[in-house]
């Protein structure tokens, strides 16, 4: 697995070269994504901030995830991840946002197996979510999600 701080450094270099910024909206990763992004010296030039919204009601009230999305798809879904990322952009004014939601385990949730993960990415002309099926315990799933989220943004910035 790639080092998340090295990936974060690469993301910050790309963002800073473009004069852009990033924010985070986390559930599954519980702040690990923000921690990786802020571990990089000079990250304050391109990281705006983030929200850890573990509870469903905070996804709705703070990040603005529509209740209809929760009702129709659950919080373990691509639409929820996208809405969380949009909410992070709205709250922080960042150019880009990454959002993480899913099931870290050990038990299934809302009919989804542990390792079911969605990463939302919001940015200029981009609103998408990646669906991941990861294997491992809670920490492995969360750490792998951080790497996948940073890799996804790095790829989009490199276009």
N, C-alpha and C positions, 0 to 999 in steps of 0.2 A: 504494500500500500504506500502511496506517495505521502510525503510529509505535508500535513496541512499548512504549516507555517510557510514552507517554501512555496506552496501553491498560492497562499494568501499574498506573499510578497510579489509574486508574478502578477496577480490580479491588481494589486495596488499600483505596480509600475504601469500596467496597461491603462488603468483608470486615470492616473495622474498625467500620463502622456496625452490623454484625450480631454483632460480638464473635467472629468466626470467623477461621480461618487456612488457609493453603495450603502445600503441599509439591510438589516436583517429582521425577519419575523420568524421566530422559532417556537416549535412545540417539541417535537421528538428529540431534537439536539440540546434542548435545555440551556442554551447559551454557549455551547461549544463552538458554534460557527462564529459568533461575535468574538469569542476568546481567540480563535485562530487569526481573525482579521486584525484584532488590536494587538497581537503579539509582535507585529511588524513595526520596527521603528519608522516614524513618519506617517503612520497609518491615519493620523488625525487629518491629514490633507485630503483623504478620499473616503474615510468611513464616517458616516453621519450618525449612526446609532442604530438601536434595535429594540425589539420587544420580545420577551419570552412570554408567550401566551399559552400556558399549558392547559388551562381550563377552557372548555368550549365557550362558556359565556364571555370570556375575555377575547377570544377570537372574534366574537360578534361585536361586543361593546367597544373594544379598543381598536382592533384592526379593521372593523367594518365588514367582516365576512357576513354576507346576507344570511339571515336565518333560513331562507328558502334553500340555500346551498347546503346548509347543515341538515335540514330536513330531507332533502332529495338525495344527497350524495354521502352524507356523514362528513366528519372532519378528516377522515382518512380517505382523501380523494384528490384528484387533480384540480377540480374546480375550487376546492377549499385552499389548496396550496397557492393557486393563482390569485385568489381573493386576498389571502394573507400578504402576498408580495405586493399587490396593488395598495393594500392598506399601509404597508411600510413606506412605500414611495410617498403616499399622501401625507403621512405623519411627519416624515423627516425631510421631505424635499429632495431626496436623493435621486440621481439619474437612474439607478438600477436598484433592484432589491432581490434578495434570495429568501425563500421561505421553506421551512421544513415541517412536515407532518407525517405521521404514520404510526406504526406499532413497533416499539423496540423489544417488547416481550417482557417477561417470558410467556404471558398468556395472550390468546387472541383477543381482539377488540372489535366490536361492531361487525363481526363476521370476517375480519381480516386476520391473516396469520402473522405472527411475529416476522419482522423483516420486510413487511409491506410498507413502502416509503414513497412519498411524493415530494419533489423539490419544485417549488414555484420560482419562476424567473420573470421579472418584470423590468422592462427598459424601453428605450426608444424603439418604437415599432416592434416590440417583442412582448408577448404575454403568453407564456407556455408553462407546462409542468412536465417533469420527467417522472416516469413510473419506475421504481426500482424494487427488486426482490432480493434482499440481502440475507446472508446467512451468518449467524453468530449470536453471541449473547447481547444483552442490552448495550453494553459499552462498545462492542465491536460494530453493531448496527449504527449507533449514533456517530461514532468516529468515521465510519465509512461514508455515512451520509454527508458529513462535513466535506470530505474529500470530493465526493461526487458533485456537490453543490458548487464548490470552488472551481472544479474542472469544467463544469458546464458554463459558468460565467466566463472563465478564461477563454474557452472556445468561442463564445459569442463575441467577446471583445476582440478576438484575433481575426475576425472576419473583415 
